Amino acid sequence: MRKKNLTLVLRTLLLLCPFLFLSCEKDLGSLGLDQLNDQKADFLFTDSVQFITYTAFDDSIPTSLTGRLLLGRLQSPEFGISKSAFATNFLLEQVNPSFPSNAVVDSVELTLRYVGYYGDTTTPMHIKIFALEDRLYLDSTYFSNHVFTKGPLLGEATILPRPTTRVPRGADTVSPLLVVKLDKDYFKSTIVEHSRTNTSDFVNQEAFMNYFKGIYAEALSGNAVLYFNPFLATTAIRIYYRDSDTATVFRTFRLQGDNSPVPINAAINVFENDYTGSWIKEVQDTIAGEPTTFVSAMNGPYTIIKITNFGPLKEPGVVINKVELVLNVLPGIESKQISPARVSALLVSEDGTQSAILDDQVASADFSGLLTRGRFRRATYTLTLTRQLSKAILQNKTELKLAIKAQNSISTANRTALIGNNSGEFKPVINVYYTKF
C-alpha cells in the first residue's frame, strides 16, 4: 500500500515539474535557467543594434560568366527605364563545310531558346540583330557597361514574346523559341561563298570565331526582359539552301551554341539603367537613412545596411549566439514588380570593395536571404549575420557596412522595394540572441 502511494506522489511531481519551472521564469528575455544554482550566464535578446539603410549603385558589374542571355526593356514609375542587350558568338556545326557551286540561299533565321522572362509579354517588342565586330574571348572579363562595336544590321522584328509557347517546326512542335529572319544575302556572301575561297576561316572553331565574331542583339521597345540559353543547339543561326534554282529539297547549315560540359562560345549581357523621374533618388541620405530602399538585378540599385552602434554586444562577457537581419518588402510593390527569390549580403570594406560575408560560407546559411511570405502576404527577407557581426565586434570595429543585392543579378531581371529604417512602421530590424557571463 505504501508503495502505491509513493508511486502516486512521484507521478504527481512529474506532472507538476513544467509548471514549477515556468513559475520561476524571469521576464526581459531570460530563459529561466538562471534559477539553477550553478548557472552563471544570462541568455538574452536585443533588437537595439542601431543601423541605417539607403540605396546605392554600382558603376558596372562583371557579366561574362552568365548562363543566360537577357534581351529586353522595362519601364516603370518605381525603377525608371532598364535595358538589356547581349553579345554572343556561334560555332560551326561541322568544320570545313562544303556547299554546292550553284547553291541558292532561300532564307536565314536566328532561333533563341527561351528559358524564362520578366515583365509584360503582351507589349510588342522591337528587336534588332547586328553583326558583331569585336572578337569575344572566354578568358576575358566583360562588364555590364561594355560598349561593343556593331557591324551591319542583320535583321529586325517586332514581336509579341511567347516564352512559354511551343512553336511549329515542320510537322512537329518544339520548345519555345524566338525566331528572327536574317539577311540571306549577307550570309550567302560571308558563309556560303566565303567558305569556298577562304577555307582557312572554317578549318576549326577558333579560326571561325576569329572570322565570324557573332551577333549583338538589342531591344528598342517593349516592357519585358526575355531569357535565352546561349549554349543549346536550338540557339542557332540556320541557313536554308537548295542545290540549284531547280532543286526543291532544302538543306540546312547551322551555326550553333555549344552544349558541351565546358562551353567554348561566349555570352555577355549589357545593362543600362535610367532612373530619371522614378521613385529612386540618386542622392541618398547616408546619415539618417531612407524610408524606402531598392534592390534590383541587371546592375540596378541595391540596399546598404550600415550598423552604427552595436549596443550591449560590446560589453565584457558577451557571446553572440545568433544574429538575423529582417527586411520587409514595401507593401503593394509586388503587385507591380516580382521580388528576387533570394538576396545576398556582401561585406563592404573601407575602400568600397565587396565580398561574401562569413555566414554565406557555411552550410547553416543555406536558407539565408530567401523571400518568405507570411500573414496578409507580408513578404520578408531574413539574413543570417552571426559570424560577420561577431568578427566585427572582435576586431573592435565601430561600424559594419553590408550591401544587400539580388542573387543571380546578371541572369534575371527581378526587382523590389524595401521598407527603410527611416519609415513609420515595419522597419527593418536586427535580432540578436546572445549570452552574457
C-alpha positions in Angstrom: 0.0 0.0 0.0 2.8 2.4 0.9 4.5 1.5 -2.4 1.3 2.5 -4.4 1.2 5.9 -2.5 4.8 6.6 -3.3 4.3 5.9 -7.0 1.3 8.2 -7.0 3.3 11.0 -5.4 6.2 10.6 -7.9 3.7 10.8 -10.8 2.1 13.9 -9.4 5.5 15.6 -9.0 6.5 14.8 -12.6 3.3 16.3 -13.9 3.8 19.5 -11.8 7.5 19.9 -12.9 6.9 22.0 -16.0 4.6 24.4 -14.1 7.0 24.7 -11.3 9.7 25.6 -13.8 7.6 28.1 -15.7 6.6 29.8 -12.4 10.3 30.6 -11.8 10.9 32.1 -15.3 12.0 35.7 -15.3 10.8 38.4 -17.7 13.1 40.5 -20.0 14.1 37.7 -22.3 15.6 35.4 -19.7 15.1 31.7 -20.3 14.8 31.0 -16.6 17.9 28.9 -16.4 19.5 31.4 -14.1 17.3 29.9 -11.3 19.7 26.9 -11.3 22.4 27.4 -8.6 25.3 26.5 -10.9 24.2 28.7 -13.8 26.3 31.8 -14.3 25.2 33.0 -17.7 22.1 35.0 -18.8 20.5 34.1 -22.2 19.4 37.5 -23.6 17.8 39.1 -26.7 18.2 42.6 -28.1 16.9 44.4 -31.2 18.5 47.7 -30.2 21.5 47.4 -32.5 21.4 50.7 -34.4 21.7 50.9 -38.2 20.6 52.9 -41.2 19.5 51.8 -44.7 19.8 53.6 -48.0 20.2 52.8 -51.7 23.5 52.5 -53.5 24.6 52.0 -57.1 27.4 50.2 -58.9 29.1 51.7 -62.0 29.3 48.2 -63.5 29.4 44.5 -62.7 31.0 41.5 -64.4 28.5 39.9 -66.8 30.6 37.5 -68.8 30.0 34.4 -66.7 26.3 34.1 -67.3 24.3 31.0 -68.3 21.6 33.2 -69.8 21.3 35.9 -72.4 18.9 38.7 -71.4 17.2 40.8 -74.0 14.5 43.5 -73.4 13.4 46.7 -71.9 11.5 47.6 -68.8 9.8 50.9 -67.8 8.0 51.6 -64.6 7.4 54.6 -62.3 9.3 52.8 -59.5 12.5 52.0 -61.3 12.6 54.1 -64.4 13.9 52.5 -67.6 16.1 49.4 -67.6 17.5 47.8 -70.8 19.4 44.6 -71.5 21.3 43.7 -74.7 23.7 40.9 -75.3 26.6 39.7 -77.4 27.4 36.1 -78.2 29.2 34.0 -80.8 28.5 30.8 -82.6 30.3 27.6 -83.6 30.3 25.6 -86.8 28.1 22.6 -86.7 30.8 21.0 -88.7 34.2 22.3 -89.7 35.3 22.6 -93.4 31.7 23.0 -94.7 31.0 22.2 -98.4 28.3 24.0 -100.3 27.2 23.2 -104.0 28.8 25.5 -106.5 25.4 26.8 -107.6 23.7 26.8 -104.1 20.7 29.0 -103.7 20.1 30.5 -100.2 16.4 30.6 -99.6 16.3 32.1 -96.1 18.3 32.6 -92.9 16.9 32.7 -89.4 18.1 33.2 -85.8 16.5 31.0 -83.2 16.9 31.7 -79.5 15.8 29.1 -76.9 13.6 30.7 -74.3 14.3 29.8 -70.6 12.1 32.4 -68.9 11.2 36.1 -68.8 10.3 39.0 -66.6 7.6 41.7 -67.2 4.7 42.2 -69.6 4.8 39.9 -72.6 1.6 41.5 -74.1 3.5 44.6 -75.1 5.1 44.5 -78.5 8.9 44.4 -78.5 11.1 45.7 -81.4 14.4 43.8 -81.7 17.5 44.4 -83.8 20.2 42.0 -84.6 23.7 43.2 -85.7 26.9 41.5 -86.8 29.5 41.8 -84.0 32.8 43.4 -84.9 34.6 42.5 -81.7 36.1 39.1 -81.0 34.8 37.5 -77.8 37.1 35.6 -75.5 36.1 33.3 -72.7 39.2 34.2 -70.6 38.3 37.9 -70.7 36.1 39.7 -68.1 33.4 41.8 -69.6 31.4 44.3 -67.6 27.8 45.4 -67.8 28.6 48.8 -69.3 30.9 47.4 -72.1 30.5 49.1 -75.4 30.6 46.6 -78.3 31.2 47.6 -81.9 28.2 46.8 -84.0 28.5 45.9 -87.6 25.9 45.5 -90.4 22.2 45.2 -89.4 21.4 41.5 -89.9 17.7 41.6 -89.1 14.9 43.2 -87.1 11.4 42.3 -86.0 8.6 43.5 -83.9 7.3 40.6 -81.8 4.8 39.7 -79.1 7.0 37.5 -76.8 5.8 34.0 -76.3 8.3 32.5 -73.9 6.1 29.6 -72.8 4.5 28.6 -76.1 5.9 25.8 -78.2 6.4 26.7 -81.8 5.8 24.7 -85.0 8.8 23.3 -86.8 7.9 21.2 -89.8 5.3 18.7 -88.9 6.1 18.9 -85.2 6.2 21.5 -82.4 9.3 22.2 -80.4 10.3 24.0 -77.2 9.6 27.8 -77.0 11.8 29.7 -79.5 12.2 33.3 -80.6 12.7 33.3 -84.4 14.1 36.3 -86.3 14.6 36.4 -90.0 18.1 37.5 -91.0 19.7 39.0 -94.2 20.1 36.0 -96.6 22.4 37.9 -98.9 24.8 38.7 -96.1 25.1 35.0 -95.1 25.3 33.9 -98.7 28.4 36.1 -99.1 30.0 35.6 -95.7 29.4 31.9 -95.2 28.4 30.1 -98.4 30.7 31.8 -100.9 33.4 32.7 -98.4 33.8 29.1 -97.4 34.9 28.2 -101.0 37.6 30.9 -101.3 38.9 31.2 -97.7 38.9 27.7 -96.3 41.3 28.6 -93.5 38.5 30.6 -91.8 36.5 27.3 -91.4 39.3 24.8 -90.6 38.4 24.8 -86.8 36.2 26.6 -84.3 38.9 29.1 -83.2 39.6 30.2 -86.8 35.8 30.5 -87.4 35.2 32.7 -84.3 38.1 34.9 -85.4 36.3 35.4 -88.7 32.6 35.4 -87.8 32.6 37.1 -84.4 29.0 36.7 -83.5 25.9 38.9 -83.1 24.8 41.8 -80.9 21.1 42.0 -80.0 19.1 44.9 -78.5 15.5 45.8 -77.9 14.2 49.3 -78.8 10.7 48.9 -77.2 8.7 46.6 -75.1 8.2 46.1 -71.4 9.7 42.7 -70.7 13.1 41.1 -70.4 13.5 37.7 -72.2 15.8 35.0 -71.0 17.6 32.7 -73.5 20.1 29.8 -73.2 23.1 30.5 -75.4 24.6 27.0 -75.0 21.9 24.9 -76.6 21.9 23.6 -80.1 18.4 25.2 -80.6 20.1 28.6 -80.1 21.4 28.9 -83.6 21.6 30.6 -87.0 20.2 28.4 -89.7 20.9 28.8 -93.4 18.3 27.1 -95.6 19.5 26.5 -99.1 19.0 24.4 -102.3 21.5 22.8 -104.6 20.3 24.9 -107.5 17.5 27.0 -108.9 15.6 23.9 -110.0 16.1 21.9 -106.8 13.1 21.6 -104.4 14.7 19.9 -101.4 16.1 22.3 -98.8 19.2 21.7 -96.8 20.2 23.4 -93.5 23.6 24.7 -92.4 23.7 25.7 -88.7 25.8 27.9 -86.6 25.0 26.9 -83.0 25.7 27.2 -79.4 27.9 24.8 -77.6 26.2 22.4 -75.2 29.4 20.6 -74.0 30.1 20.5 -70.3 32.6 23.3 -70.7 31.2 25.7 -73.4 33.7 27.5 -75.6 31.4 30.1 -77.0 30.9 33.3 -75.0 27.8 35.1 -73.7 27.8 38.6 -72.3 24.9 40.8 -71.1 25.0 44.6 -71.3 22.8 46.6 -68.9 21.6 50.2 -68.9 19.5 52.0 -66.2 17.9 55.4 -66.3 16.2 56.5 -63.0 15.0 59.8 -64.2 11.5 60.6 -62.9 11.4 57.3 -60.9 11.0 56.6 -57.2 14.7 56.2 -56.9 16.8 59.2 -55.8 20.4 59.1 -56.9 21.3 61.3 -54.0 20.7 59.4 -50.8 20.6 60.3 -47.1 23.6 58.3 -45.8 23.4 59.9 -42.3 19.8 59.4 -41.2 18.8 56.7 -43.8 15.9 56.5 -46.2 12.3 55.5 -45.7 12.4 53.2 -48.8 15.4 51.4 -50.4 15.6 49.3 -53.6 17.1 46.0 -54.8 17.2 45.2 -58.5 19.0 42.8 -60.8 20.6 43.9 -64.1 23.2 46.1 -62.4 20.3 48.0 -60.7 20.2 49.6 -57.3 20.9 47.8 -54.1 20.4 48.4 -50.4 23.1 49.4 -47.9 22.8 48.3 -44.3 25.2 50.3 -42.1 25.4 49.3 -38.5 26.5 52.4 -36.5 26.2 51.2 -32.9 26.5 47.6 -31.5 24.7 48.4 -28.3 25.2 46.0 -25.4 27.1 43.5 -27.6 30.4 45.2 -27.0 30.1 44.8 -23.2 32.5 42.4 -21.5 31.4 38.8 -21.2 29.0 38.8 -24.2 28.9 35.8 -26.6 26.7 36.2 -29.7 24.6 33.1 -30.4 22.6 34.2 -33.4 22.0 37.4 -35.5 19.3 37.8 -38.0 18.6 40.8 -40.2 14.9 41.1 -41.2 14.0 43.2 -44.2 10.3 43.9 -45.0 9.2 44.3 -48.6 7.3 47.5 -49.2 3.5 46.7 -49.2 2.0 46.9 -52.6 5.2 46.8 -54.6 4.7 43.1 -55.5 1.5 44.0 -57.4 3.8 45.8 -59.9 7.1 44.0 -59.6 8.3 40.4 -58.9 10.7 40.4 -56.0 14.0 38.5 -56.3 13.6 35.0 -54.9 16.7 35.5 -52.8 19.1 38.3 -51.8 22.6 38.1 -50.5 24.6 40.2 -48.0 28.1 41.3 -49.1 30.7 42.9 -46.8 31.6 46.4 -48.0 35.2 47.2 -47.0 36.6 50.7 -46.3 37.8 51.0 -49.8 34.4 50.1 -51.2 35.2 46.5 -52.4 32.5 43.9 -51.8 33.0 40.3 -50.8 30.8 37.4 -49.5 30.1 37.6 -45.7 31.4 34.8 -43.4 27.9 33.4 -42.8 27.5 32.6 -46.5 30.5 30.3 -46.4 28.8 27.7 -44.1 26.0 25.2 -44.6 23.8 26.8 -41.9 23.2 29.8 -44.2 21.5 27.7 -46.9 18.2 29.4 -46.3 19.6 32.9 -45.5 18.1 35.6 -47.7 15.2 33.6 -49.1 12.0 35.5 -49.8 9.1 34.4 -47.5 5.5 35.5 -47.3 3.5 35.4 -44.1 0.1 36.7 -42.9 -1.6 39.0 -45.3 1.1 38.2 -47.9 3.7 40.3 -46.0 7.0 39.5 -47.7 10.3 39.5 -45.9 13.9 38.6 -46.3 15.8 37.2 -43.3 19.6 37.0 -43.5 22.0 35.4 -41.1 24.8 37.7 -39.9 26.1 35.8 -36.8 29.7 35.3 -37.9 30.2 38.6 -39.6 28.8 40.7 -36.8 30.8 38.7 -34.2 34.0 39.2 -36.2 33.3 43.0 -36.4 33.0 43.2 -32.6 36.1 41.1 -32.0 38.0 43.4 -34.3 36.7 46.4 -32.3 35.0 47.9 -35.4 32.9 51.0 -34.9 30.6 50.2 -37.8 29.7 47.4 -40.2 28.6 48.0 -43.7 26.7 45.5 -45.8 25.3 45.5 -49.4 22.0 43.7 -50.0 21.9 42.5 -53.6 19.7 40.3 -55.7 21.1 36.9 -56.3 21.6 35.9 -60.0 21.6 39.5 -60.8 23.2 39.1 -64.2 20.8 36.4 -65.4 17.4 37.7 -64.1 15.6 41.0 -64.0 13.7 40.8 -60.7 13.4 43.9 -58.5 11.8 45.1 -55.3 11.5 47.9 -52.8 12.2 47.5 -49.1 11.0 49.5 -46.1 13.9 51.5 -44.8 14.9 52.5 -41.2 13.5 56.0 -41.7 10.0 54.7 -42.2 7.0 54.8 -39.9 6.2 51.1 -39.5 7.5 47.6 -40.3 11.0 48.9 -40.2 13.9 46.5 -40.7 15.3 45.0 -37.6 18.4 43.2 -36.4 17.5 40.4 -33.9 20.4 39.3 -31.7 20.3 36.3 -29.3 23.3 36.3 -27.0 24.8 35.0 -23.8 26.3 37.2 -21.0 28.6 35.6 -18.5 
